[in-house]
Amino acid sequence: MKESGKIAVLGDGDSVELFKAAGAEVFTADNEMNALQTLKRLVSEKYAIVFVTENIAVMLEKQIEELKSQPFPVVIPIPSASGTNGFGMAGISRDVEKAVGVDIFK
């Protein structure tokens, strides 16, 4: 799959609006079904990087985990405007532990 180089940000409206200034395409979701449909669209449209706010990433955990086996898109959880819930860091810790055999963040 050839990536397009496009960058998307998926989350609630307050959290993603500032990303427009950085040149990212912004997509809002207010429930799990809408978030899932949008993620599927971003995958089919060959986005290279998809930032997802942690509150939405929690809803899409299974789908995000499945996308890790593909080179693109790279899905990166980020804190929302209301702060972090720890989802992104927990995923990094799991991935590092899988790669090196120990959680170096503890």
All heavy atoms as an XYZ file, in Angstrom:
795
protein
N       0.845     -1.177      0.000
C       0.000      0.000      0.000
C       0.888      1.238      0.000
O       1.731      1.400      0.862
C      -0.885     -0.045      1.242
C      -1.634      1.215      1.522
S      -2.883      0.818      2.716
C      -2.878      2.075      3.832
N       0.710      2.097     -0.948
C       1.469      3.340     -0.999
C       0.719      4.398     -0.214
O      -0.443      4.667     -0.464
C       1.649      3.782     -2.437
C       2.477      5.033     -2.560
C       2.735      5.322     -4.017
C       3.539      6.565     -4.272
N       3.893      7.417     -3.224
N       1.412      4.992      0.770
C       0.769      6.030      1.564
C       0.756      7.325      0.781
O       1.549      7.540     -0.126
C       1.456      6.193      2.916
C       2.584      7.197      2.967
C       3.873      6.764      2.288
O       4.044      5.600      1.916
O       4.714      7.635      2.107
N      -0.154      8.214      1.166
C      -0.335      9.453      0.429
C       0.459     10.612      1.019
O       0.608     11.631      0.359
C      -1.817      9.822      0.437
O      -2.215     10.097      1.777
N       0.929     10.493      2.233
C       1.600     11.600      2.896
C       0.629     12.510      3.617
O       1.034     13.473      4.246
N      -0.660     12.206      3.524
C      -1.664     13.035      4.192
C      -1.684     12.729      5.688
O      -1.446     11.600      6.111
C      -3.049     12.788      3.604
C      -3.168     13.184      2.153
C      -4.605     13.142      1.646
C      -5.133     11.731      1.570
N      -6.474     11.655      0.962
N      -1.981     13.766      6.456
C      -2.073     13.647      7.908
C      -3.480     14.027      8.336
O      -4.006     15.063      7.912
C      -1.054     14.558      8.613
C       0.363     14.140      8.229
C      -1.251     14.522     10.128
C       1.430     15.090      8.731
N      -4.075     13.187      9.190
C      -5.415     13.450      9.699
C      -5.390     13.482     11.220
O      -4.548     12.838     11.853
C      -6.385     12.366      9.232
N      -6.334     14.211     11.778
C      -6.537     14.233     13.221
C      -8.006     13.937     13.458
O      -8.883     14.602     12.894
C      -6.152     15.591     13.837
C      -6.327     15.549     15.353
C      -4.724     15.966     13.484
N      -8.275     12.933     14.282
C      -9.637     12.497     14.580
C      -9.902     12.680     16.067
O      -9.129     12.194     16.893
C      -9.804     11.018     14.186
C     -11.088     10.300     14.588
C     -12.311     10.989     13.995
C     -11.013      8.835     14.173
N     -10.964     13.378     16.396
C     -11.311     13.577     17.808
C     -12.508     14.491     17.953
O     -13.188     14.808     16.982
N     -12.734     14.947     19.181
C     -13.823     15.888     19.417
C     -13.417     17.262     18.877
O     -12.234     17.570     18.735
C     -14.169     15.956     20.906
C     -13.003     16.434     21.741
O     -12.169     15.600     22.131
O     -12.922     17.658     21.972
N     -14.390     18.084     18.563
C     -14.144     19.365     17.913
C     -13.174     20.273     18.641
O     -12.293     20.874     18.025
N     -13.313     20.405     19.954
C     -12.426     21.289     20.717
C     -10.981     20.826     20.658
O     -10.066     21.639     20.683
C     -12.867     21.349     22.183
C     -14.190     22.074     22.369
O     -14.583     22.839     21.465
O     -14.833     21.871     23.415
N     -10.760     19.553     20.571
C      -9.407     18.996     20.615
C      -8.671     19.065     19.286
O      -7.451     19.104     19.264
C      -9.449     17.531     21.070
O     -10.007     17.426     22.364
N      -9.384     19.082     18.185
C      -8.724     18.948     16.889
C      -8.636     20.227     16.068
O      -7.857     20.286     15.125
C      -9.383     17.827     16.044
C      -9.314     16.494     16.760
C     -10.819     18.175     15.683
N      -9.360     21.248     16.416
C      -9.411     22.462     15.598
C      -8.049     23.100     15.380
O      -7.749     23.573     14.286
C     -10.377     23.479     16.206
C     -11.821     23.181     15.914
C     -12.136     23.083     14.428
O     -11.782     23.990     13.653
O     -12.744     22.068     14.030
N      -7.203     23.136     16.383
C      -5.896     23.780     16.242
C      -4.985     23.077     15.239
O      -4.070     23.694     14.699
C      -5.196     23.870     17.592
C      -5.796     24.885     18.571
C      -5.100     24.801     19.913
C      -5.706     26.289     18.004
N      -5.250     21.811     14.981
C      -4.416     21.061     14.047
C      -4.583     21.549     12.604
O      -3.732     21.306     11.754
C      -4.690     19.566     14.150
C      -4.123     18.949     15.396
C      -4.881     18.849     16.549
C      -2.813     18.495     15.421
C      -4.354     18.292     17.699
C      -2.271     17.942     16.579
C      -3.046     17.840     17.721
N      -5.680     22.236     12.328
C      -5.875     22.793     10.986
C      -4.746     23.765     10.644
O      -4.278     23.811      9.511
C      -7.213     23.519     10.901
C      -8.399     22.618     10.792
C      -9.665     23.442     10.657
C     -10.890     22.552     10.558
N     -12.129     23.344     10.451
N      -4.322     24.544     11.638
C      -3.260     25.521     11.407
C      -1.947     24.857     11.026
O      -1.106     25.463     10.364
C      -3.066     26.383     12.651
N      -1.771     23.602     11.440
C      -0.546     22.863     11.125
C      -0.645     22.129      9.786
O       0.287     21.437      9.389
C      -0.232     21.871     12.238
N      -1.781     22.259      9.119
C      -1.939     21.641      7.812
C      -2.554     20.261      7.826
O      -2.635     19.617      6.780
N      -2.970     19.801      8.983
C      -3.607     18.485      9.065
C      -5.081     18.595      8.680
O      -5.703     19.638      8.874
C      -3.487     17.921     10.471
N      -5.600     17.521      8.150
C      -7.030     17.460      7.886
C      -7.708     16.979      9.160
O      -7.261     16.016      9.783
C      -7.319     16.545      6.709
C      -6.744     17.103      5.411
C      -7.110     16.277      4.213
O      -8.317     16.014      4.007
O      -6.185     15.879      3.489
N      -8.767     17.659      9.542
C      -9.413     17.430     10.829
C     -10.764     16.751     10.623
O     -11.545     17.148      9.764
C      -9.586     18.781     11.562
C     -10.417     18.628     12.805
C      -8.224     19.378     11.887
N     -11.010     15.726     11.450
C     -12.267     14.988     11.416
C     -12.790     14.882     12.836
O     -12.040     14.543     13.747
C     -12.054     13.588     10.826
C     -11.508     13.631      9.427
C     -10.144     13.711      9.197
C     -12.370     13.616      8.341
C      -9.636     13.772      7.908
C     -11.867     13.678      7.040
C     -10.503     13.754      6.830
N     -14.060     15.171     13.018
C     -14.639     15.088     14.355
C     -15.545     13.867     14.470
O     -16.119     13.406     13.484
C     -15.439     16.360     14.707
O     -16.480     16.538     13.748
C     -14.537     17.581     14.728
N     -15.614     13.357     15.684
C     -16.493     12.225     15.981
C     -17.072     12.437     17.370
O     -16.365     12.866     18.278
C     -15.721     10.910     15.929
N     -18.349     12.144     17.516
C     -18.977     12.324     18.813
C     -19.497     11.019     19.412
O     -20.042     11.006     20.496
C     -20.104     13.355     18.742
C     -21.138     13.026     17.662
O     -21.034     11.953     17.034
O     -22.046     13.846     17.453
N     -19.292      9.918     18.686
C     -19.679      8.615     19.228
C     -18.840      7.531     18.548
O     -18.139      7.789     17.570
C     -21.182      8.357     19.055
C     -21.608      8.345     17.603
O     -21.072      7.594     16.789
N     -22.574      9.188     17.255
N     -18.930      6.325     19.073
C     -18.101      5.223     18.582
C     -18.384      4.882     17.130
O     -17.461      4.648     16.346
C     -18.295      3.992     19.473
C     -17.391      2.844     19.113
C     -17.484      1.679     20.079
O     -18.128      1.813     21.138
O     -16.906      0.621     19.768
N     -19.649      4.858     16.742
C     -19.988      4.488     15.363
C     -19.412      5.512     14.381
O     -18.805      5.145     13.377
C     -21.504      4.396     15.164
C     -21.890      3.975     13.750
S     -23.662      3.949     13.434
C     -24.193      2.709     14.588
N     -19.571      6.786     14.681
C     -19.035      7.835     13.827
C     -17.517      7.766     13.764
O     -16.925      7.909     12.695
C     -19.511      9.196     14.342
C     -19.076     10.326     13.464
O     -18.010     10.890     13.693
N     -19.887     10.661     12.475
N     -16.880      7.524     14.907
C     -15.413      7.421     14.960
C     -14.923      6.236     14.130
O     -13.948      6.358     13.385
C     -14.951      7.286     16.412
N     -15.594      5.101     14.233
C     -15.205      3.905     13.475
C     -15.360      4.129     11.972
O     -14.473      3.784     11.189
C     -16.014      2.698     13.934
C     -15.709      1.376     13.232
C     -14.232      1.013     13.372
C     -16.591      0.274     13.798
N     -16.472      4.722     11.572
C     -16.683      5.005     10.144
C     -15.606      5.952      9.616
O     -15.096      5.762      8.509
C     -18.073      5.612      9.926
C     -19.195      4.636     10.128
C     -20.566      5.304     10.082
O     -20.687      6.516     10.261
N     -21.593      4.506      9.862
N     -15.267      6.949     10.412
C     -14.251      7.909      9.980
C     -12.886      7.244      9.881
O     -12.154      7.461      8.909
C     -14.199      9.113     10.937
O     -15.499      9.719     10.991
C     -13.179     10.137     10.484
N     -12.524      6.416     10.860
C     -11.242      5.720     10.806
C     -11.167      4.834      9.571
O     -10.156      4.827      8.861
C     -11.008      4.898     12.078
C      -9.680      4.139     12.124
C      -8.496      5.112     12.076
C      -9.616      3.268     13.376
N     -12.220      4.104      9.281
C     -12.241      3.250      8.083
C     -12.057      4.087      6.823
O     -11.340      3.685      5.905
C     -13.547      2.460      8.008
C     -13.621      1.327      9.004
C     -14.929      0.582      8.881
C     -15.013     -0.565      9.850
N     -16.280     -1.301      9.736
N     -12.674      5.238      6.781
C     -12.531      6.134      5.629
C     -11.088      6.608      5.491
O     -10.537      6.626      4.390
C     -13.467      7.328      5.796
C     -13.323      8.355      4.720
C     -14.289      9.496      4.914
N     -13.809     10.656      4.205
C     -14.133     11.885      4.493
N     -14.949     12.134      5.507
N     -13.652     12.887      3.791
N     -10.458      6.978      6.609
C      -9.083      7.461      6.566
C      -8.132      6.362      6.097
O      -7.188      6.626      5.351
C      -8.664      8.000      7.934
C      -9.475      9.199      8.437
C      -9.066      9.558      9.856
C      -9.339     10.381      7.502
N      -8.392      5.136      6.509
C      -7.580      3.996      6.054
C      -7.774      3.801      4.546
O      -6.803      3.653      3.805
C      -7.935      2.716      6.836
C      -7.272      1.499      6.211
C      -7.536      2.852      8.302
N      -9.020      3.816      4.089
C      -9.287      3.579      2.667
C      -8.758      4.708      1.791
O      -8.412      4.482      0.633
C     -10.781      3.375      2.419
O     -11.483      4.591      2.557
N      -8.669      5.919      2.344
C      -8.148      7.052      1.582
C      -6.629      7.180      1.724
O      -6.044      8.159      1.288
C      -8.847      8.343      2.007
C     -10.305      8.357      1.593
C     -11.030      9.629      1.985
O     -10.386     10.598      2.464
O     -12.256      9.664      1.824
N      -6.017      6.186      2.331
C      -4.558      6.045      2.396
C      -3.842      7.204      3.091
O      -2.824      7.707      2.611
C      -3.983      5.802      1.008
C      -4.477      4.496      0.391
C      -3.878      4.283     -0.969
C      -4.222      2.968     -1.605
N      -5.555      2.480     -1.545
N      -4.373      7.604      4.239
C      -3.663      8.590      5.057
C      -2.406      7.942      5.617
O      -2.409      6.757      5.965
C      -4.559      9.096      6.188
C      -5.486     10.187      5.730
C      -6.626      9.889      4.999
C      -5.202     11.516      5.995
C      -7.472     10.888      4.551
C      -6.038     12.524      5.552
C      -7.163     12.203      4.834
O      -7.995     13.201      4.384
N      -1.326      8.702      5.703
C      -0.065      8.163      6.211
C      -0.055      8.154      7.736
O       0.423      7.204      8.355
C       1.116      8.982      5.692
N      -0.560      9.228      8.341
C      -0.566      9.365      9.800
C      -1.952      9.803     10.235
O      -2.532     10.724      9.658
C       0.471     10.407     10.269
C       1.871     10.006      9.830
C       0.412     10.579     11.794
C       2.922     11.067     10.059
N      -2.462      9.147     11.271
C      -3.748      9.523     11.850
C      -3.538      9.706     13.350
O      -3.247      8.748     14.064
C      -4.841      8.457     11.596
C      -6.152      8.878     12.243
C      -5.017      8.209     10.099
N      -3.641     10.945     13.794
C      -3.635     11.234     15.223
C      -5.065     11.078     15.715
O      -5.994     11.585     15.079
C      -3.153     12.662     15.494
C      -1.706     12.889     15.166
C      -1.326     13.462     13.964
C      -0.715     12.529     16.068
C       0.010     13.675     13.659
C       0.628     12.733     15.774
C       0.984     13.313     14.566
N      -5.239     10.373     16.827
C      -6.572     10.139     17.383
C      -6.539     10.551     18.851
O      -5.670     10.096     19.597
C      -6.975      8.652     17.276
C      -8.367      8.430     17.834
C      -6.897      8.173     15.829
N      -7.478     11.408     19.247
C      -7.514     11.786     20.655
C      -7.795     10.551     21.508
O      -8.502      9.644     21.080
C      -8.555     12.887     20.931
O      -9.844     12.442     20.522
C      -8.191     14.188     20.239
N      -7.208     10.542     22.693
C      -7.289      9.353     23.545
C      -8.721      8.958     23.869
O      -9.025      7.761     23.945
C      -6.510      9.583     24.841
C      -5.022      9.603     24.641
C      -4.266      9.869     25.927
O      -4.746     10.664     26.766
O      -3.192      9.277     26.088
N      -9.611      9.931     24.044
C     -10.996      9.575     24.357
C     -11.649      8.814     23.205
O     -12.468      7.923     23.421
C     -11.809     10.815     24.739
C     -11.787     11.901     23.690
O     -10.838     12.042     22.917
N     -12.829     12.705     23.655
N     -11.260      9.106     21.968
C     -11.757      8.361     20.806
C     -10.967      7.058     20.634
O     -11.523      6.016     20.303
C     -11.661      9.222     19.527
C     -12.507     10.492     19.650
C     -12.033      8.415     18.288
C     -13.987     10.275     19.757
N      -9.664      7.102     20.888
C      -8.817      5.909     20.739
C      -9.287      4.773     21.645
O      -9.208      3.601     21.262
C      -7.358      6.252     21.027
N      -9.776      5.112     22.825
C     -10.300      4.082     23.737
C     -11.445      3.329     23.064
O     -11.538      2.114     23.159
C     -10.756      4.717     25.072
C     -11.576      3.753     25.901
C      -9.555      5.214     25.861
N     -12.298      4.054     22.357
C     -13.434      3.433     21.665
C     -12.976      2.547     20.513
O     -13.650      1.586     20.160
C     -14.366      4.511     21.095
C     -15.051      5.362     22.085
S     -16.098      6.538     21.177
C     -15.965      7.965     22.209
N     -11.840      2.896     19.910
C     -11.357      2.205     18.712
C     -10.151      1.321     18.996
O      -9.395      0.977     18.086
C     -10.982      3.243     17.648
C     -12.075      4.207     17.220
C     -11.515      5.240     16.265
C     -13.244      3.464     16.604
N      -9.967      0.931     20.244
C      -8.762      0.198     20.645
C      -8.515     -1.037     19.782
O      -7.398     -1.269     19.320
C      -8.846     -0.186     22.120
C      -7.607     -0.865     22.634
C      -7.630     -1.074     24.137
O      -8.660     -0.836     24.782
O      -6.584     -1.496     24.657
N      -9.534     -1.832     19.545
C      -9.374     -3.061     18.754
C      -8.925     -2.738     17.330
O      -7.995     -3.363     16.804
C     -10.685     -3.840     18.731
C     -10.625     -5.112     17.922
C     -11.959     -5.822     17.878
C     -11.882     -7.020     16.956
N     -13.200     -7.482     16.552
N      -9.556     -1.764     16.709
C      -9.215     -1.409     15.334
C      -7.805     -0.818     15.249
O      -7.064     -1.122     14.308
C     -10.233     -0.413     14.781
C     -11.601     -0.999     14.551
C     -12.437     -1.138     15.828
O     -12.138     -0.561     16.864
N     -13.502     -1.915     15.742
N      -7.437      0.000     16.219
C      -6.093      0.580     16.230
C      -5.049     -0.512     16.387
O      -4.014     -0.505     15.714
C      -5.976      1.651     17.339
C      -6.834      2.867     16.976
C      -4.518      2.053     17.569
C      -6.964      3.894     18.072
N      -5.311     -1.472     17.248
C      -4.376     -2.582     17.444
C      -4.217     -3.377     16.147
O      -3.111     -3.771     15.789
C      -4.867     -3.486     18.582
C      -3.867     -4.500     19.044
C      -2.582     -3.912     19.608
O      -2.616     -2.847     20.242
O      -1.522     -4.527     19.396
N      -5.298     -3.606     15.426
C      -5.236     -4.335     14.156
C      -4.412     -3.569     13.118
O      -3.708     -4.179     12.317
C      -6.648     -4.583     13.620
C      -7.421     -5.608     14.420
C      -8.887     -5.711     14.018
O      -9.338     -4.963     13.116
O      -9.595     -6.524     14.624
N      -4.485     -2.245     13.147
C      -3.743     -1.442     12.170
C      -2.238     -1.462     12.422
O      -1.463     -1.147     11.521
C      -4.259      0.003     12.181
C      -5.642      0.202     11.572
C      -6.129      1.620     11.823
C      -5.622     -0.117     10.085
N      -1.800     -1.864     13.606
C      -0.370     -1.931     13.903
C       0.352     -2.953     13.040
O       1.557     -2.874     12.872
C      -0.137     -2.246     15.378
C      -0.431     -1.087     16.295
C      -0.126     -1.439     17.736
C      -0.420     -0.266     18.642
N      -0.093     -0.572     20.041
N      -0.380     -3.905     12.466
C       0.247     -4.921     11.619
C       0.455     -4.413     10.193
O       1.054     -5.109      9.382
C      -0.596     -6.197     11.609
O      -1.841     -5.949     10.979
N      -0.034     -3.224      9.894
C       0.114     -2.639      8.567
C       1.105     -1.472      8.641
O       1.189     -0.795      9.668
C      -1.227     -2.113      8.066
C      -2.304     -3.162      7.987
C      -3.631     -2.558      7.552
O      -3.685     -1.479      6.982
N      -4.708     -3.260      7.825
N       1.820     -1.221      7.564
C       2.758     -0.095      7.594
C       2.063      1.268      7.654
O       2.574      2.205      8.251
C       3.557     -0.244      6.306
C       2.776     -1.143      5.434
C       1.902     -1.978      6.325
N       0.901      1.382      7.046
C       0.162      2.643      7.033
C      -1.306      2.374      7.204
O      -1.789      1.364      6.735
C       0.401      3.395      5.717
C       1.826      3.805      5.538
C       2.671      3.075      4.721
C       2.324      4.905      6.208
C       3.989      3.441      4.556
C       3.645      5.279      6.049
C       4.481      4.550      5.230
N      -2.040      3.248      7.841
C      -1.563      4.463      8.468
C      -0.933      4.191      9.824
O      -1.235      3.187     10.470
C      -2.835      5.301      8.646
C      -3.901      4.273      8.867
C      -3.501      3.106      7.987
N      -0.073      5.089     10.230
C       0.445      5.067     11.596
C      -0.603      5.797     12.431
O      -0.950      6.943     12.138
C       1.803      5.781     11.687
C       2.277      5.852     13.125
C       2.822      5.088     10.806
N      -1.140      5.125     13.437
C      -2.177      5.723     14.286
C      -1.535      6.078     15.625
O      -0.966      5.212     16.297
C      -3.364      4.762     14.487
C      -4.423      5.392     15.378
C      -3.962      4.371     13.138
N      -1.630      7.351     15.993
C      -0.972      7.848     17.190
C      -1.998      8.481     18.114
O      -2.591      9.521     17.771
C       0.107      8.882     16.817
C       1.111      8.258     15.849
C       0.786      9.436     18.072
C       2.051      9.251     15.213
N      -2.224      7.887     19.291
C      -3.125      8.516     20.268
C      -2.480      9.769     20.862
O      -1.284      9.783     21.145
C      -3.303      7.446     21.346
C      -2.861      6.167     20.722
C      -1.814      6.546     19.718
N      -3.299     10.808     21.003
C      -2.845     12.060     21.608
C      -3.859     12.502     22.662
O      -5.033     12.132     22.586
C      -2.671     13.166     20.545
C      -3.983     13.410     19.784
C      -1.535     12.830     19.585
C      -3.975     14.592     18.841
N      -3.431     13.283     23.651
C      -4.391     13.792     24.639
C      -5.450     14.674     23.974
O      -5.193     15.308     22.943
C      -3.530     14.623     25.589
C      -2.142     14.118     25.397
C      -2.061     13.692     23.958
N      -6.612     14.714     24.578
C      -7.665     15.602     24.090
C      -7.527     16.953     24.793
O      -6.654     17.130     25.648
C      -9.043     15.000     24.374
O      -9.286     14.986     25.766
N      -8.388     17.877     24.452
C      -8.361     19.200     25.071
C      -8.600     19.114     26.582
O      -8.138     19.957     27.339
C      -9.396     20.108     24.424
N      -9.283     18.068     27.015
C      -9.556     17.904     28.453
C      -8.427     17.196     29.191
O      -8.505     16.988     30.388
C     -10.871     17.154     28.658
O     -10.808     15.868     28.073
N      -7.368     16.804     28.479
C      -6.215     16.157     29.115
C      -6.054     14.720     28.680
O      -6.722     14.239     27.779
N      -5.165     14.041     29.361
C      -4.862     12.654     29.016
C      -5.610     11.689     29.939
O      -5.875     12.003     31.098
C      -3.351     12.379     29.088
O      -3.112     11.034     28.650
C      -2.791     12.570     30.476
N      -5.929     10.530     29.398
C      -6.490      9.457     30.227
C      -5.492      8.312     30.368
O      -5.806      7.274     30.905
C      -7.823      8.957     29.650
C      -7.698      8.354     28.256
O      -6.597      8.052     27.794
N      -8.821      8.194     27.585
N      -4.274      8.499     29.840
C      -3.227      7.499     29.957
C      -3.213      6.447     28.867
O      -2.319      5.604     28.813
N      -4.186      6.487     27.959
C      -4.284      5.458     26.928
C      -3.053      5.425     26.027
O      -2.525      4.365     25.723
C      -5.544      5.689     26.085
C      -5.740      4.658     25.006
C      -6.364      3.458     25.293
C      -5.296      4.889     23.713
C      -6.542      2.501     24.293
C      -5.466      3.946     22.712
C      -6.090      2.751     23.010
N      -2.598      6.575     25.579
C      -1.452      6.629     24.677
C      -0.192      6.086     25.308
O       0.527      5.278     24.713
N       0.099      6.502     26.520
C       1.309      6.046     27.203
C       1.225      4.548     27.519
O       2.238      3.844     27.419
C       1.532      6.850     28.489
C       2.872      6.629     29.094
S       4.143      7.187     27.938
C       5.570      6.494     28.684
N       0.045      4.070     27.860
C      -0.114      2.633     28.129
C       0.196      1.822     26.872
O       0.843      0.770     26.949
C      -1.523      2.343     28.630
N      -0.234      2.311     25.710
C       0.053      1.615     24.458
C       1.535      1.609     24.134
O       2.080      0.594     23.689
N       2.195      2.726     24.369
C       3.643      2.796     24.143
C       4.355      1.805     25.066
O       5.253      1.081     24.641
C       4.167      4.230     24.353
C       3.653      5.131     23.244
C       5.696      4.256     24.403
C       3.888      6.608     23.482
N       3.956      1.777     26.323
C       4.573      0.847     27.279
C       4.413     -0.601     26.837
O       5.360     -1.391     26.905
C       3.958      1.026     28.665
O       4.309      2.264     29.212
N       3.203     -0.968     26.367
C       2.964     -2.341     25.888
C       3.844     -2.664     24.696
O       4.433     -3.739     24.616
C       1.491     -2.535     25.519
C       0.564     -2.769     26.671
C      -0.816     -3.223     26.202
N      -1.400     -2.375     25.175
C      -2.153     -1.294     25.404
N      -2.412     -0.927     26.635
N      -2.656     -0.585     24.401
N       3.936     -1.722     23.761
C       4.729     -1.962     22.550
C       6.214     -2.082     22.871
O       6.910     -2.940     22.317
C       4.498     -0.849     21.526
C       3.090     -0.862     20.955
O       2.384     -1.881     21.114
O       2.688      0.158     20.365
N       6.714     -1.240     23.766
C       8.124     -1.304     24.149
C       8.408     -2.605     24.886
O       9.406     -3.270     24.619
C       8.531     -0.086     25.008
C       9.891     -0.279     25.649
C       8.516      1.176     24.161
N       7.506     -2.990     25.780
C       7.697     -4.242     26.521
C       7.713     -5.434     25.559
O       8.527     -6.349     25.705
C       6.619     -4.424     27.570
C       6.840     -5.620     28.458
C       5.884     -5.683     29.632
O       4.984     -4.843     29.736
O       6.057     -6.599     30.452
N       6.850     -5.407     24.562
C       6.821     -6.485     23.565
C       8.138     -6.519     22.783
O       8.670     -7.577     22.486
C       5.651     -6.282     22.608
C       5.436     -7.427     21.647
C       4.337     -7.145     20.635
C       2.992     -6.994     21.285
N       1.898     -6.758     20.318
N       8.675     -5.347     22.467
C       9.881     -5.268     21.649
C      11.150     -5.636     22.414
O      12.027     -6.291     21.880
C      10.027     -3.863     21.072
N      11.264     -5.193     23.678
C      12.518     -5.381     24.414
C      12.394     -6.351     25.595
O      13.378     -6.689     26.215
C      13.125     -4.044     24.906
C      13.441     -3.147     23.744
C      12.221     -3.356     25.904
N      11.170     -6.765     25.892
C      10.979     -7.762     26.931
C      10.779     -7.212     28.333
O      10.584     -7.962     29.280
N      10.845     -5.902     28.494
C      10.643     -5.296     29.813
C      10.047     -3.908     29.616
O      10.339     -3.213     28.638
C      11.981     -5.231     30.606
C      12.977     -4.313     29.937
C      11.761     -4.831     32.047
N       9.197     -3.496     30.551
C       8.613     -2.165     30.493
C       9.600     -1.174     31.088
O       9.778     -1.106     32.301
C       7.286     -2.140     31.260
C       6.582     -0.800     31.155
O       7.148      0.143     30.559
O       5.468     -0.680     31.687
N      10.251     -0.422     30.251
C      11.270      0.529     30.720
C      10.671      1.797     31.290
O      11.401      2.633     31.823
C      12.268      0.884     29.583
C      11.541      1.586     28.435
C      13.014     -0.357     29.102
C      12.456      2.133     27.357
N       9.369      1.954     31.220
C       8.712      3.166     31.723
C       8.263      3.036     33.164
O       7.780      3.993     33.744
C       7.534      3.539     30.841
C       7.957      3.907     29.449
C       7.665      3.072     28.387
C       8.645      5.075     29.201
C       8.058      3.404     27.102
C       9.047      5.419     27.923
C       8.751      4.568     26.872
N       8.429      1.874     33.766
C       8.027      1.696     35.179
C       9.105      2.167     36.093
O      10.241      2.157     35.882
C       7.695      0.236     35.455
C       6.356     -0.147     34.910
C       5.998     -1.540     35.377
C       4.641     -1.905     34.816
N       4.206     -3.200     35.195
